[in-house]
Amino acid sequence: MKNLINNLITKIESVKANKNFNVNFFQLEKGYPLNELEELLEGLELQLPENLIDFYTEIGGLSFVWNIVPEAVKDKVPEEDLGYLTGSIQLMNPFDMVMGKSGKRWKNVIWFDNSENSEKKKLQNFLPFDFPSTELAAGFENDKNKILDKMSLFSSNDGLSFTELSLSDYLNNLIETAGFSYWQHFNQGYESDAERCYKQYMSLLF
């Protein structure tokens, strides 16, 4: 886990150092001492798998937002594609993952009172780990206060879907893509404009 986190931070540093990219925000939260993490989780009534324990003892959370500098790539990227060349990583600390930014357990963000009951229950059991945009989050299912290993995706349009991604898989994808916007929807049997732009331009920018 430590190597994955170090590789992710190295990737972020490479973006920060690249004149083609503008970094809008970067924040790295320090990891939790194990006893403090265990105390926090007890208060949240939550059991984390070992890989997430390892993650949160290394870093408490991470935020990174970038976009392309138009002037730097004007000869490489047509103007109509510039808007797709953005990225965001918003890795939640364990308290926010459970309680949400407002302390309301993601009410009116992930789930709503007027949601259909069975769907609302599923959404209430979804804990966002990465919340890169208001439309998309990746996280874990909370099954009776125990986090399941495989990750799920939340879309404001499509609701929840399940993946075969482990935490390590997810972090490796963040390293590869630098958190490119909507990479979570790549390889779905069709090529979106975001995926096309990622494939066409990202290799030219590093």
C-alpha positions as CSV (number, residue, x, y, z in Angstrom):
1,M,0.0,0.0,0.0
2,K,2.8,2.4,0.9
3,N,4.4,1.9,-2.6
4,L,1.0,2.6,-4.3
5,I,0.6,5.8,-2.3
6,N,4.1,6.9,-3.0
7,N,3.6,6.3,-6.7
8,L,0.4,8.3,-6.7
9,I,2.1,11.2,-5.0
10,T,5.0,10.9,-7.5
11,K,2.5,11.1,-10.4
12,I,0.9,14.2,-8.8
13,E,4.3,15.8,-8.5
14,S,5.0,15.1,-12.1
15,V,1.8,16.9,-13.1
16,K,2.6,19.8,-10.9
17,A,6.0,20.1,-12.5
18,N,4.6,19.9,-16.1
19,K,4.1,23.3,-17.8
20,N,1.2,21.8,-19.7
21,F,-0.9,21.5,-16.5
22,N,-2.4,24.1,-14.2
23,V,-2.9,22.7,-10.6
24,N,-5.9,24.4,-9.1
25,F,-5.8,22.6,-5.7
26,F,-3.6,20.1,-3.9
27,Q,-3.9,19.0,-0.3
28,L,-2.5,15.9,1.4
29,E,-3.8,15.0,4.8
30,K,-1.4,13.2,7.1
31,G,-2.0,9.6,8.0
32,Y,-3.6,8.5,11.3
33,P,-1.7,6.8,14.1
34,L,-3.2,3.3,14.3
35,N,-4.7,3.9,17.8
36,E,-6.4,7.2,16.7
37,L,-7.8,5.5,13.6
38,E,-9.2,2.6,15.6
39,E,-10.8,5.1,18.1
40,L,-12.3,7.0,15.2
41,L,-13.7,3.9,13.6
42,E,-15.2,2.7,16.8
43,G,-17.0,6.0,17.1
44,L,-18.2,5.7,13.6
45,E,-19.2,2.0,14.2
46,L,-17.3,0.9,11.2
47,Q,-14.9,-1.9,10.4
48,L,-12.4,-1.3,7.6
49,P,-10.5,-4.1,5.7
50,E,-6.8,-4.3,6.3
51,N,-6.0,-2.5,3.0
52,L,-8.0,0.6,4.0
53,I,-6.4,0.5,7.5
54,D,-3.0,0.5,5.8
55,F,-4.1,3.4,3.5
56,Y,-5.3,5.6,6.3
57,T,-2.2,5.1,8.4
58,E,-0.2,6.3,5.4
59,I,-2.4,9.3,4.4
60,G,-5.6,10.7,5.8
61,G,-7.0,11.9,2.5
62,L,-5.9,13.6,-0.7
63,S,-7.4,16.3,-3.0
64,F,-5.9,17.2,-6.4
65,V,-7.5,19.2,-9.2
66,W,-5.9,20.1,-12.4
67,N,-6.7,21.4,-15.9
68,I,-4.7,21.9,-19.2
69,V,-3.1,25.3,-19.8
70,P,-4.6,26.2,-23.1
71,E,-1.7,28.4,-24.3
72,A,0.8,25.5,-23.6
73,V,-1.0,23.1,-25.9
74,K,-2.6,25.3,-28.5
75,D,-0.6,23.5,-31.3
76,K,-1.4,20.1,-30.0
77,V,-5.1,20.2,-28.9
78,P,-8.0,21.8,-30.8
79,E,-10.0,24.3,-28.8
80,E,-13.2,22.2,-28.7
81,D,-11.3,19.4,-26.9
82,L,-9.7,21.5,-24.2
83,G,-12.6,21.3,-21.8
84,Y,-12.2,17.5,-21.6
85,L,-8.6,17.7,-20.4
86,T,-9.2,18.1,-16.7
87,G,-8.7,15.9,-13.7
88,S,-9.8,15.5,-10.1
89,I,-9.0,13.2,-7.2
90,Q,-10.9,13.7,-3.9
91,L,-9.9,10.8,-1.6
92,M,-12.1,11.1,1.6
93,N,-10.7,10.9,5.1
94,P,-12.6,8.1,7.0
95,F,-14.8,10.6,8.9
96,D,-16.0,12.3,5.8
97,M,-16.4,9.0,4.0
98,V,-19.0,8.0,6.5
99,M,-20.6,11.3,7.6
100,G,-20.2,13.4,4.4
101,K,-18.9,17.0,4.2
102,S,-22.0,18.4,6.0
103,G,-22.2,15.7,8.7
104,K,-25.5,14.4,7.3
105,R,-24.2,11.0,6.0
106,W,-24.5,12.2,2.4
107,K,-28.1,13.1,2.7
108,N,-29.2,15.3,-0.3
109,V,-25.9,14.5,-2.0
110,I,-26.0,10.7,-2.6
111,W,-29.5,10.0,-1.3
112,F,-32.7,11.9,-0.7
113,D,-35.7,11.5,1.5
114,N,-38.0,11.1,-1.6
115,S,-35.9,8.3,-3.1
116,E,-37.6,5.0,-3.5
117,N,-37.1,3.0,-0.3
118,S,-35.0,0.0,-1.6
119,E,-32.9,2.3,-3.7
120,K,-32.4,4.8,-0.8
121,K,-31.2,2.0,1.4
122,K,-28.6,1.0,-1.1
123,L,-27.4,4.5,-1.5
124,Q,-27.3,5.0,2.3
125,N,-25.0,2.0,2.5
126,F,-22.6,3.5,-0.1
127,L,-19.6,5.2,1.4
128,P,-17.7,7.4,-1.1
129,F,-13.9,7.0,-1.1
130,D,-13.2,9.2,-4.1
131,F,-15.6,12.0,-5.0
132,P,-14.0,13.7,-8.0
133,S,-17.2,15.5,-9.2
134,T,-20.7,16.2,-8.1
135,E,-21.8,13.6,-10.7
136,L,-19.5,10.7,-9.8
137,A,-18.1,8.9,-6.8
138,A,-16.3,5.7,-6.3
139,G,-16.5,3.9,-2.9
140,F,-17.5,0.9,-0.9
141,E,-20.6,-0.8,0.2
142,N,-21.2,-0.8,4.0
143,D,-22.7,-4.2,4.9
144,K,-23.7,-4.2,8.5
145,N,-20.9,-1.8,9.5
146,K,-18.3,-3.8,7.6
147,I,-16.8,-2.5,4.3
148,L,-16.8,-4.9,1.4
149,D,-13.7,-5.4,-0.7
150,K,-14.9,-4.6,-4.2
151,M,-15.6,-1.0,-5.1
152,S,-18.9,0.5,-6.4
153,L,-19.5,3.5,-8.6
154,F,-22.2,6.2,-8.0
155,S,-23.5,8.3,-10.9
156,S,-26.0,11.0,-10.3
157,N,-27.7,9.8,-13.6
158,D,-27.5,6.1,-13.2
159,G,-27.3,5.4,-9.5
160,L,-25.1,2.6,-8.2
161,S,-23.1,0.0,-10.2
162,F,-20.7,-2.6,-8.9
163,T,-17.2,-3.1,-10.2
164,E,-14.5,-5.8,-9.8
165,L,-12.0,-3.1,-8.8
166,S,-10.1,-3.6,-5.5
167,L,-8.6,-0.6,-3.7
168,S,-5.2,-1.4,-5.2
169,D,-6.8,-1.6,-8.7
170,Y,-8.4,1.8,-8.2
171,L,-5.2,3.5,-6.9
172,N,-3.3,2.0,-9.9
173,N,-5.8,3.6,-12.2
174,L,-5.5,6.9,-10.5
175,I,-1.7,6.7,-11.0
176,E,-2.1,5.8,-14.7
177,T,-4.6,8.5,-15.4
178,A,-3.7,11.3,-12.9
179,G,-7.4,11.3,-12.0
180,F,-8.4,12.3,-15.6
181,S,-12.1,13.3,-15.5
182,Y,-14.5,10.3,-15.8
183,W,-11.8,7.7,-16.3
184,Q,-14.1,5.5,-14.2
185,H,-16.4,5.2,-17.2
186,F,-13.7,4.2,-19.7
187,N,-13.8,0.8,-21.4
188,Q,-17.6,0.5,-21.2
189,G,-18.1,-0.7,-24.7
190,Y,-18.3,2.8,-26.3
191,E,-15.8,5.6,-26.4
192,S,-17.0,8.9,-24.9
193,D,-15.4,12.2,-25.9
194,A,-13.5,12.2,-22.5
195,E,-12.0,8.8,-23.3
196,R,-11.2,9.8,-26.8
197,C,-9.4,12.9,-25.5
198,Y,-7.5,10.9,-22.9
199,K,-6.2,8.4,-25.4
200,Q,-5.4,11.1,-28.0
201,Y,-3.7,13.7,-26.0
202,M,-2.5,12.6,-22.5
203,S,0.5,10.7,-23.9
204,L,1.6,13.9,-25.7
205,L,1.5,16.1,-22.6
206,F,4.0,14.3,-20.4
